[in-house]
Amino acid sequence: MHETMDNSTPDAHGARILIVDDQPANVSLLEQVLAQAGYTNVSSTMISTEVCALHRKNGYDLILLDLQMPGMDGFQVIEGLKTNDRDAYLPVLVITAQPGHKLRALQAGVRDFISKPFDLTEIKMRIRNMLEVRLLYRRLEGYSKRLEEAVAERTAELRESEARYRSLTELASDWYWEQDELGNFTRVSGPVLEMLGIRVDGFASSAQQETLEGWNAAERSALQEAIEARRPFLDYVFTRTESDGTVQKFQVSGEPVFGPGCQFLGYRGIGVAVRSRE
């Protein structure tokens, strides 16, 4: 069978061409014309019902299709070829002696046509032009596929990196947290409720924090100012005084997160309880 062509370096003279005609004389003439023009990968069939299966198997770059054939005419073949999901470009150049068939064929999705009786100069020109477009289309498909693969690979790498980051930060801290652009917690890992004595959603905004007792207002205000300014903060210490006079200290670090368009997405960071050395 035919060798598979590298889509990244298309060569028109090595393009896979199929001639479909029930007249041996027409097949022979087209084969001679293509050979003289330098095309080396040409095959033919006089059985129209074989065309769709052959195209699925070999992926032709160009199909020269006679419209008037017994059993299954050219228009039926065209409809069958259009069911090939992997090929968005219909590589069909129809052959017809009926002027009325030309418009119908173009409306059916074919790219061009050759008129009977044959004009050899016209045949060569139309075949060459169509193959140039076809092979450039294949090159674009190959580029798009490689780009999609590169994006998918990069996305997987970023997700893996993010997973490693979260794992390490969770191991190195008492809790890991993420907030959205409104200050609402979207992810928290660790015993925040037990350590801080507040619910996570109560930590979301300065208005909610005003209702909490025992927190150092100046420290909270400074932290809130850094967050509103979208600044990172490292090892920021804030305190809470219990009703019995016991002072608890917590240390947090956070960084703002921005999207591809530099839009602010929120914060993420870690926190630890500062243990007494007594």
Disulfide bonds with the S-S distance in Angstrom:
none
